[in-house]
Amino acid sequence: MTATAERPAHRIPADRGRAARVFLGAAEDPRWSRPALWGVLAVAFVLYAWGLSGDANQYYAAAVLSGTQSWKAFFFGALDAGSFITVDKPPLALWVMGLSARIFGYGTWSMLLPQALAGVAAVGLVFSAVRRSFSGGRYAHTAALVAAVVMTLTPITVAINRDNNPDTVLVLLLVLAAWFCLESLRTGRLRSLLVCALFVGLAFNTKMLQAYLVVPAFALAYLVCARVSWAKRVGHLLAAGAVMAVSSAWWMVIVDLMPAGSRPYVGGSTDNSVWDLVIGYNGLGRVFGEGQGRGGGGGAGFGGEAGAGRLFNDIVAGQISWLLPFCVVALAFAVLMRVRRLPDGPSGAAWLLWGGWLAVHYVVFSFSSGTFHPYYTTAMAPAVAALCGMGGVVMWQAYRRSPAWAWALPLAVAVTGAWSFVVLRRTPDWAPWLAWVVLGATLVAVAVLVLARVRAQVTVRIAAVALAAAVVAGLAGPAAFAVTPLRSQVNGSNPTAGPNAGGMGFGRMGGQFPGGPGGEFREFPGGQFPGGSGGEFPGGQGQPPGQDTGSGTERTGRAGFMGGGPGGGISDSMVKYLLANQGKATWLVAVNSSMQASPVILSTGKPVLAMGGFTGSDPAMTVDRLKELVSSGQLRYVMSGGDRGGPDRGDTGVTTYVQENCKAVDGQDGLYDCAA
């Protein structure tokens, strides 16, 4: 027996060229493949990075700024440089933005550019993963290019990649994990599976349990398709599980084992532990709503009512659903045709991985009764893109070769175009002509495909007309929605694309913040604020409540939905007073919530203590802790909770103590001096 015959089928030699050749192509690539890919990546970069403004999530922006001022705040992901409380997510995405801000200086571009680059990298990796899932031939590159285009033009992906929420980094890490999982199945190497598990663990440290939604798909693909014995498959998955557990838990273990007095309070938790945050606020609370942590509530307000139709409702449909009908037809076709047997087709592992990825995300996102934002669906984009690329070329192959299965492609184009027409007609005053263009292209594509197949005359010219019309039918709608974030401000806390972009949110960050385009951070000896004049707070020169001038952080809604000032009740004059009287205290002031604290941190560059975390409901502050901070000189001023809630909703101990033992500051409503 020859050496070649002795080599196991699963020991395909890996490409040992440069990293770019491994991830983006190989020597046998057709001439058009690489230029086309670089063109798509260039379009992605423009969509994700062009005209980046300061409209980012203030909550995470404040944490990034604080991380540039304190390595302790950086490691823990603390909201303030004094490290009283963390944000409600693990810090890996903050680390990426924070390192950029430390290198280039804190500002809009230094914070958001890594997000845009991560989005572009994810597009390239989807291309590579799809291409390498085929056994070879021109169809592999065509499928990969289609997948890259779909990924690039997914509307919610464009919106989130222009923002500082952690989902962009989450998607990149999950696509890296998918790439290595497929590589393990392609080459038979355990090492690639372990690297896959490592990236899933890193994704956990970006957004906790959401990262694990891909695990069932990865495990199923490996169990079914790995070219080793069943015993080894189970053993390999157990080893990968161990790697995933370690790479997931290391930060959590460090934080939870550290004495509570030596670290910030874990924001979003009920007992000051990361474990509680994992299973509660960022875990079961998101799925089951009220009663599991405090992640419940708000679902209907942000993403619509839970149910099978959530991803197709008026809020979410324009963000992700455009090509879901095409994916359903493609998956059904793959099952019926057993496409692994088609020449030059994608591997069965690829169908299981991407199909399982999409199915699990659809079920969880559709039926979760806790807080659900439309931008969560960006995690579905890689699967949608891969299934469109693979499904499109496989159905085209079947259309040309098998009269019995030629119906699949016209059906997929028809249902996709029809759904795009429905979505576009939901906003009849926005580009009203586009829906009819999509409908016309759909009719042309389906008619040409059907007639050509009936007459058995699928010429190059007919194919070009049919495919061009099909592309318009499928991509014109999402492409139109995708460009809207470039022309209008994105709501930093609830980013969406399309004519109704923004929706409900917790406020946006204006351009005028430390290091931003509207004003550089500097000392304020004369009471001058960055980007303002005459001692005025940026953008806060007497606007009535809720007015948005677009010039900075207003006195109301843009700073937080509690309203009432740059920090939800903190007026311009109060901020000036606090800056003038802070002295040697660590914190400028203690306030109820992060929504109050974040805009003041961003505008002054000073630590502000958020006693109750994001919404003011975290039990982070106690009377004893308050006394300790005041007696040590770290804190002097406290903003009373009043009727807005606070760190002890349902237990008014802290508020009562402040009002009874601290001196009210004359002329500053709600402000108390606890060191007087």
C-alpha positions in Angstrom: 0.0 0.0 0.0 1.3 3.4 -1.0 2.0 6.2 1.5 -0.8 8.2 0.0 -3.3 5.3 0.5 -2.1 4.9 4.1 -2.9 8.5 5.0 -6.3 8.8 6.8 -8.9 10.8 5.0 -9.1 13.3 7.8 -5.4 14.1 7.8 -5.6 16.7 5.0 -2.4 18.7 5.1 -3.0 22.2 6.4 -2.1 25.2 4.4 1.3 26.2 5.8 1.5 29.6 4.0 1.1 33.0 5.5 -1.8 33.8 7.8 -3.5 35.8 5.1 -3.5 32.8 2.8 -4.9 30.5 5.5 -7.8 32.8 6.4 -8.6 34.5 3.1 -7.5 32.3 0.3 -5.0 29.9 -1.3 -2.8 29.7 -4.3 -5.6 28.1 -6.4 -8.0 31.0 -5.9 -9.5 32.3 -9.2 -8.3 35.7 -10.3 -11.5 37.5 -9.4 -11.8 36.1 -5.9 -9.3 38.2 -4.0 -10.1 41.5 -5.6 -13.7 40.9 -5.0 -13.1 40.1 -1.4 -11.0 43.1 -0.8 -13.7 45.2 -2.5 -16.3 43.8 -0.1 -14.0 44.5 2.9 -13.5 48.0 1.7 -17.3 48.5 1.5 -17.6 47.0 5.0 -15.1 49.4 6.4 -16.8 52.4 4.9 -20.2 51.3 6.2 -18.8 50.6 9.7 -16.3 53.5 10.1 -17.4 56.4 7.9 -18.2 59.5 9.8 -18.2 57.9 13.2 -19.8 60.3 15.7 -19.9 60.5 19.4 -23.3 58.7 19.5 -22.3 55.8 21.6 -23.6 54.1 24.7 -22.7 56.5 27.6 -22.6 53.7 30.1 -19.8 51.8 28.3 -18.1 55.0 27.1 -17.7 56.1 30.7 -16.2 52.8 31.7 -13.7 53.0 28.8 -12.7 56.5 29.9 -12.3 55.3 33.5 -10.2 52.4 32.3 -7.8 54.9 30.7 -7.4 56.6 34.1 -7.0 53.6 36.3 -5.7 50.1 35.6 -7.8 48.8 38.4 -10.9 50.2 36.8 -9.6 48.8 33.4 -9.3 45.2 34.7 -12.6 45.1 36.5 -14.6 47.0 33.9 -15.5 49.6 36.5 -17.8 52.5 35.6 -15.8 55.1 37.4 -12.0 55.5 37.9 -12.6 55.2 41.7 -13.8 51.6 41.0 -16.9 51.6 43.2 -19.0 49.5 40.8 -18.5 47.6 37.5 -20.7 47.7 34.4 -23.1 44.8 34.0 -21.0 42.9 31.5 -17.6 41.3 31.6 -14.8 43.6 30.5 -13.2 42.0 27.4 -14.8 44.4 24.9 -14.0 47.3 27.1 -10.4 46.2 27.2 -10.2 46.3 23.4 -11.6 49.8 23.3 -9.6 50.9 26.4 -6.3 49.8 25.0 -7.0 51.7 21.8 -7.9 54.8 23.9 -4.7 54.4 26.0 -2.6 54.3 22.9 -4.2 57.0 20.8 -5.9 59.1 23.5 -9.5 58.8 24.6 -12.0 60.0 22.0 -14.7 59.0 19.6 -12.5 57.4 17.0 -10.0 55.7 19.3 -13.0 54.0 21.1 -15.1 53.1 18.0 -12.5 52.3 15.4 -11.6 48.9 17.0 -15.3 48.1 16.8 -15.4 48.9 13.1 -12.3 46.9 12.4 -13.7 43.9 14.4 -16.7 44.0 12.1 -14.6 44.0 9.0 -12.5 41.1 10.3 -15.7 39.1 11.0 -16.7 39.6 7.3 -13.4 38.3 6.1 -13.6 35.3 8.4 -17.1 34.4 7.2 -15.7 34.4 3.7 -12.9 32.1 4.6 -15.0 29.8 6.6 -17.5 29.3 3.8 -14.9 28.9 1.2 -13.0 26.3 3.1 -16.2 24.3 3.7 -16.3 23.3 0.0 -14.1 20.6 -1.4 -12.9 23.1 -4.1 -13.9 24.6 -7.4 -15.4 27.9 -8.4 -18.6 27.4 -6.4 -16.6 27.7 -3.2 -15.5 31.2 -4.0 -18.9 32.3 -5.2 -20.6 31.1 -2.1 -17.9 32.7 0.1 -18.3 36.1 -1.7 -22.1 36.0 -1.4 -21.8 35.2 2.3 -19.4 38.2 2.8 -21.7 40.5 1.0 -24.7 39.4 3.0 -22.7 39.8 6.3 -21.6 43.3 5.2 -25.1 44.5 4.4 -27.0 43.1 7.4 -28.6 46.3 8.7 -28.3 45.6 12.4 -24.6 44.6 12.0 -23.9 48.0 10.4 -25.5 49.8 13.2 -23.9 47.8 16.0 -20.4 48.0 14.4 -20.7 51.8 14.6 -21.4 51.6 18.4 -19.5 50.6 21.6 -21.8 47.8 22.8 -20.0 44.5 23.3 -21.9 42.6 20.6 -19.4 43.5 17.8 -16.5 41.8 19.7 -18.8 38.9 20.6 -19.6 38.2 17.0 -15.9 38.4 15.9 -14.9 35.8 18.6 -17.8 33.5 17.7 -16.9 33.6 14.0 -13.3 32.8 15.0 -14.6 29.9 17.0 -16.7 28.6 14.1 -13.7 28.9 11.7 -11.6 26.7 14.0 -14.4 24.2 14.6 -14.8 23.7 10.9 -11.1 23.5 10.5 -11.0 20.8 13.1 -13.6 18.9 11.1 -11.7 19.5 7.9 -8.3 18.4 9.1 -9.1 16.1 11.9 -6.9 18.0 14.3 -7.9 18.2 18.0 -5.8 21.4 18.4 -8.2 23.4 16.2 -11.2 22.2 18.3 -9.4 23.4 21.4 -8.8 26.8 19.9 -12.4 26.9 19.0 -13.3 26.3 22.6 -10.8 29.0 23.7 -12.6 31.6 21.6 -16.0 30.6 22.9 -14.6 31.2 26.4 -13.3 34.6 25.4 -16.7 35.4 23.9 -18.2 34.5 27.3 -16.0 37.2 28.8 -17.6 39.6 26.4 -21.3 38.9 27.0 -21.5 35.8 29.2 -24.1 33.1 28.5 -25.1 34.5 25.1 -21.7 33.2 23.8 -22.8 29.6 24.6 -25.7 29.7 22.1 -23.3 28.4 19.4 -22.1 25.5 21.5 -25.0 23.1 20.6 -24.4 23.6 16.9 -20.6 23.1 17.3 -21.0 20.0 19.4 -23.6 18.5 17.0 -21.5 19.1 14.0 -18.5 17.5 15.7 -20.4 14.5 16.9 -22.0 13.8 13.5 -19.1 14.7 11.2 -15.8 14.2 12.9 -13.7 11.5 11.2 -12.7 9.7 14.4 -14.3 7.0 16.5 -17.3 7.8 18.6 -15.2 7.4 21.8 -12.7 9.9 20.5 -15.4 12.3 19.5 -16.8 12.3 23.0 -13.3 12.6 24.5 -12.4 15.5 22.2 -15.6 17.4 23.1 -14.9 16.8 26.8 -11.4 18.2 26.4 -12.8 21.2 24.5 -15.4 21.7 27.2 -12.6 21.9 29.8 -10.7 24.5 27.7 -14.0 26.5 27.3 -14.6 26.3 31.0 -11.2 27.6 31.9 -11.2 30.4 29.3 -14.7 31.4 30.4 -14.2 31.3 34.2 -10.8 32.7 34.9 -11.9 36.4 35.2 -15.0 35.4 37.1 -13.0 33.3 39.6 -10.4 36.0 40.2 -13.1 38.6 40.9 -15.3 36.4 43.1 -12.3 35.1 45.2 -11.0 38.6 45.8 -12.2 40.3 49.1 -15.2 42.5 48.4 -13.5 45.4 50.0 -10.6 45.3 47.6 -12.6 45.4 44.4 -15.7 47.1 42.9 -19.2 45.9 43.5 -20.3 43.6 40.6 -22.9 45.7 38.8 -26.1 43.9 37.9 -25.7 41.2 40.6 -27.8 40.8 43.8 -25.0 39.5 46.0 -21.8 41.1 44.6 -20.6 38.1 42.7 -20.0 37.5 39.0 -21.6 34.1 39.3 -24.9 35.7 40.2 -24.5 38.0 37.2 -24.0 35.0 35.0 -27.0 33.0 36.0 -29.3 35.9 36.8 -29.1 39.3 35.1 -27.1 38.1 32.1 -28.5 34.6 32.1 -31.8 33.2 33.1 -33.1 36.7 33.7 -32.8 37.4 30.0 -34.7 34.2 29.1 -37.4 33.9 31.7 -37.8 37.6 32.6 -38.9 38.8 36.0 -37.9 36.7 39.0 -34.6 35.5 37.5 -31.9 37.9 38.5 -33.1 41.3 37.4 -32.8 40.9 33.7 -36.5 40.7 33.1 -38.8 43.3 31.9 -38.5 45.7 28.9 -38.8 43.0 26.3 -41.9 44.3 24.7 -40.6 47.9 24.8 -37.4 47.2 22.9 -37.9 44.1 20.7 -41.6 43.4 20.8 -43.6 40.7 22.5 -42.0 37.2 22.8 -43.2 34.6 20.3 -42.4 32.9 17.1 -43.0 36.1 15.1 -40.8 38.5 17.2 -38.0 38.6 14.6 -40.6 39.5 11.9 -42.4 42.3 13.8 -42.3 46.0 13.0 -39.4 46.6 15.3 -37.0 43.8 14.5 -37.8 42.7 10.9 -35.9 45.4 9.2 -32.8 44.6 11.2 -32.2 40.9 10.5 -35.2 39.1 8.9 -34.8 40.0 5.2 -33.0 36.7 4.2 -34.4 34.4 6.8 -37.0 33.0 4.3 -34.1 32.2 2.0 -32.2 30.4 4.8 -35.3 28.3 5.6 -35.6 27.2 2.0 -31.9 26.5 1.8 -31.9 24.4 4.9 -35.0 22.4 3.8 -33.4 21.8 0.4 -30.1 20.7 2.1 -32.0 18.1 4.2 -34.1 16.8 1.3 -31.2 16.6 -1.2 -28.6 15.5 1.2 -26.3 18.0 -0.4 -23.1 16.4 1.0 -23.3 14.2 -2.1 -23.4 17.0 -4.6 -20.1 17.6 -6.4 -18.2 20.6 -5.2 -20.8 21.2 -2.5 -20.3 22.4 1.1 -19.6 19.8 3.8 -22.3 18.4 5.9 -20.5 19.9 9.0 -21.0 23.4 7.6 -24.7 22.9 7.2 -25.0 21.5 10.7 -22.9 24.3 12.2 -24.5 27.3 10.6 -28.0 25.8 10.5 -27.7 24.9 14.2 -26.3 28.4 15.0 -29.3 30.0 13.3 -31.9 27.7 14.8 -30.7 28.1 18.4 -30.5 31.9 18.2 -34.0 32.1 16.6 -35.6 30.1 19.4 -33.8 31.9 22.2 -34.3 35.4 20.8 -37.9 34.8 19.8 -39.2 33.3 23.0 -37.1 35.0 25.7 -39.4 37.0 28.0 -36.6 39.1 29.6 -35.0 42.2 28.2 -34.4 41.8 24.5 -32.9 44.5 22.3 -33.0 44.3 18.5 -29.2 44.6 18.2 -28.8 41.2 19.9 -29.8 39.7 16.5 -26.4 40.7 15.0 -25.2 37.4 16.4 -27.4 35.7 13.8 -25.8 37.5 10.9 -22.8 35.1 10.4 -25.2 32.1 10.1 -27.6 34.0 7.8 -24.7 35.0 5.6 -23.1 31.5 5.4 -26.5 29.8 4.7 -27.3 32.3 2.0 -23.9 31.7 0.3 -23.9 28.0 0.6 -27.6 27.7 -0.2 -27.5 30.0 -3.2 -24.8 28.1 -5.0 -26.1 24.6 -4.1 -29.7 25.5 -5.3 -28.1 27.0 -8.5 -26.3 23.7 -9.1 -29.4 21.8 -8.6 -31.4 24.2 -10.8 -29.0 23.6 -13.7 -28.5 19.8 -13.2 -31.8 18.4 -11.9 -35.2 19.2 -13.4 -36.8 17.5 -10.4 -35.2 19.9 -7.9 -35.1 23.1 -10.1 -38.0 24.5 -8.1 -35.9 25.3 -5.0 -34.1 28.4 -6.3 -37.2 30.1 -7.8 -39.1 29.4 -4.6 -36.3 30.8 -2.4 -36.2 34.0 -4.5 -39.9 34.4 -4.5 -40.4 34.1 -0.8 -37.4 36.3 -0.1 -38.5 39.1 -2.5 -42.1 38.9 -1.2 -41.0 39.3 2.4 -38.7 42.2 1.5 -41.7 43.9 -0.2 -43.7 43.5 3.0 -41.0 44.9 5.2 -40.5 47.9 2.9 -44.2 48.7 2.7 -44.3 49.0 6.5 -42.6 52.4 6.0 -44.5 53.6 2.9 -43.2 57.2 3.3 -39.6 56.2 3.2 -38.2 55.4 -0.3 -41.7 54.4 -1.5 -40.4 53.3 -4.9 -38.0 50.8 -3.5 -40.6 48.2 -2.5 -41.9 48.2 -6.1 -38.4 47.8 -7.5 -37.9 44.8 -5.2 -41.3 43.3 -6.3 -40.5 43.9 -10.0 -37.1 42.3 -9.6 -38.6 39.3 -7.8 -41.1 38.7 -10.6 -38.5 39.0 -13.3 -36.1 36.7 -11.5 -38.7 34.0 -10.8 -40.2 34.3 -14.3 -36.9 34.0 -16.1 -35.8 31.0 -13.9 -39.0 29.1 -14.4 -39.3 29.8 -18.2 -35.7 29.0 -18.8 -35.9 25.7 -16.9 -39.2 24.7 -18.7 -37.6 25.4 -22.1 -34.3 23.8 -21.0 -32.4 26.9 -22.3 -30.3 28.2 -19.4 -27.9 30.3 -21.4 -25.2 32.6 -19.9 -27.3 35.7 -20.8 -30.5 34.2 -19.2 -28.5 33.2 -16.1 -27.0 36.7 -15.8 -30.5 38.3 -16.0 -32.1 35.9 -13.5 -29.2 36.2 -11.0 -29.0 40.0 -11.2 -32.7 40.3 -10.6 -32.5 37.8 -7.7 -29.7 39.9 -6.1 -31.8 43.0 -6.3 -34.8 41.2 -4.9 -32.8 39.9 -1.9 -30.3 42.6 -1.1 -31.9 45.9 -2.1 -34.0 46.2 1.0 -31.3 45.4 3.6 -28.7 47.5 1.7 -31.0 50.5 1.9 -31.5 50.0 5.6 -27.8 49.4 6.1 -26.7 52.8 4.8 -29.0 54.8 7.1 -26.6 54.8 10.1 -24.2 56.8 7.9 -26.7 59.5 7.4 -28.3 59.8 10.9 -27.2 59.4 14.5 -27.4 56.0 16.0 -29.0 55.6 19.4 -26.0 54.5 21.5 -27.9 52.3 23.9 -30.3 50.7 21.4 -28.7 51.0 18.0 -30.8 50.1 15.0 -30.8 50.8 11.3 -33.5 51.9 8.9 -35.9 54.8 8.7 -37.0 54.3 12.3 -33.5 53.8 13.7 -33.0 54.6 17.3 -36.1 53.6 19.0 -36.2 53.5 22.8 -32.8 54.1 24.5 -31.1 55.3 27.5 -29.4 58.3 25.9 -26.6 58.9 23.5 -23.2 60.4 23.9 -22.7 63.7 22.1 -19.6 64.7 20.3 -18.5 66.9 23.1 -16.7 64.7 25.6 -13.1 64.4 26.7 -10.9 63.9 23.7 -13.9 64.1 21.4 -14.3 66.2 18.3 -16.5 68.7 20.1 -14.0 69.6 22.8 -10.8 68.4 24.4 -10.6 67.4 28.1 -8.8 69.9 30.1 -8.6 71.4 33.6 -11.4 73.7 34.6 -10.0 76.5 36.7 -12.5 78.9 35.5 -15.5 76.6 35.5 -15.2 75.9 31.8 -16.5 72.6 30.5 -15.2 70.8 27.4 -17.0 72.1 24.3 -19.0 74.7 26.2 -18.6 78.4 26.8 -19.0 80.7 29.7 -19.1 77.8 32.2 -22.1 76.2 30.5 -22.4 72.4 30.4 -22.0 71.1 26.8 -25.2 71.7 24.9 -26.9 72.6 28.1 -27.7 76.3 27.6 -31.2 76.5 28.7 -32.9 73.8 26.6 -36.3 72.8 27.9 -36.7 69.2 29.1 -36.3 66.6 26.3 -34.9 69.0 23.7 -32.1 67.6 21.6 -29.9 70.1 19.8 -27.5 67.5 18.5 -24.6 69.5 19.8 -23.6 67.6 22.8 -24.9 66.2 26.0 -28.2 67.9 26.7 -29.7 68.7 30.0 -32.3 66.0 29.7 -33.2 62.9 27.7 -29.9 62.3 25.9 -28.2 61.9 29.3 -30.6 59.3 30.5 -34.3 58.5 30.5 -34.7 59.7 34.0 -34.2 63.2 32.6 -33.7 66.4 34.5 -30.1 67.3 33.7 -26.8 65.9 32.4 -27.0 63.3 35.1 -30.8 62.8 35.7 -31.3 65.7 38.1 -27.8 67.2 38.2 -27.9 70.7 36.8 -25.2 72.7 35.2 -24.7 74.8 38.2 -24.5 71.8 40.5 -21.7 70.2 38.3 -19.8 73.6 38.5 -20.3 73.7 42.3 -19.0 70.1 42.7 -16.0 70.7 40.6 -15.1 73.8 42.6 -15.6 72.0 45.9 -14.4 68.4 45.3 -11.2 69.0 47.1 -9.2 65.7 47.7 -12.3 63.4 47.5 -12.0 60.5 45.2 -15.5 60.9 43.8 -17.0 64.1 42.6 -20.5 63.0 43.9 -22.5 59.9 44.6 -25.7 59.5 42.6 -28.4 56.9 42.3 -27.6 55.2 39.0 -25.1 54.8 36.2 -27.5 56.7 33.9 -27.0 59.7 36.1 -23.3 59.2 36.6 -22.1 58.4 33.0 -22.7 61.8 31.4 -21.0 63.6 34.2 -18.0 61.3 34.1 -17.8 61.9 30.3 -18.1 65.7 30.5 -15.8 66.3 33.5 -13.4 63.4 33.4 -14.0 62.9 37.1 -15.1 59.8 39.0 -18.8 59.8 39.9 -20.1 57.1 42.2 -23.2 55.3 41.0 -24.6 53.8 44.2 -27.2 51.6 42.6 -25.5 50.6 39.3 -27.2 50.8 35.9 -30.8 51.5 36.9 -30.2 52.3 40.5 -31.5 49.0 41.8 -28.2 47.3 42.7 -27.7 46.9 46.5 -24.1 48.2 46.2 -24.3 51.0 48.7 -25.1 50.5 52.4 -25.2 52.9 55.3 -22.0 51.4 56.7 -20.2 51.7 53.4 -21.4 55.3 53.0 -20.1 56.2 56.5 -16.7 54.5 55.7 -16.3 56.5 52.4 -17.3 59.8 54.0 -15.0 59.3 57.1 -12.0 58.4 54.9 -12.5 61.5 52.9 -13.1 59.6 49.6 -16.7 61.0 49.3 -18.3 64.2 50.4 -21.3 65.0 48.3 -24.4 62.7 47.8 -27.3 63.3 45.4 -30.4 62.2 47.3 -32.5 59.6 45.6 -35.8 61.3 46.3 -38.7 59.7 44.4 -36.5 58.5 41.5 -35.5 55.3 43.3 -32.0 54.6 44.3 -29.5 52.1 45.6 -32.0 50.7 48.1 -35.4 50.6 46.4 -37.8 49.2 48.9 -35.3 50.0 51.7 -34.8 53.7 52.2 -31.9 53.3 54.7 -29.2 55.1 52.6 -31.6 57.9 51.5 -32.9 58.3 55.0 -29.4 58.4 56.5 -28.3 61.1 54.0 -31.3 63.3 54.5 -31.1 63.0 58.3 -27.3 63.2 58.8 -25.9 65.2 55.9 -26.3 69.0 55.3 -28.4 70.1 52.3 -26.4 72.4 50.1 -28.1 75.8 49.6 -29.2 76.4 46.1 -28.5 72.9 44.9 -31.7 70.9 45.1 -31.2 67.3 46.2 -27.5 67.7 46.9 -26.2 66.9 50.4 -22.8 67.5 52.0 -22.0 64.6 54.2 -18.6 65.9 55.4 -20.1 69.2 56.8 
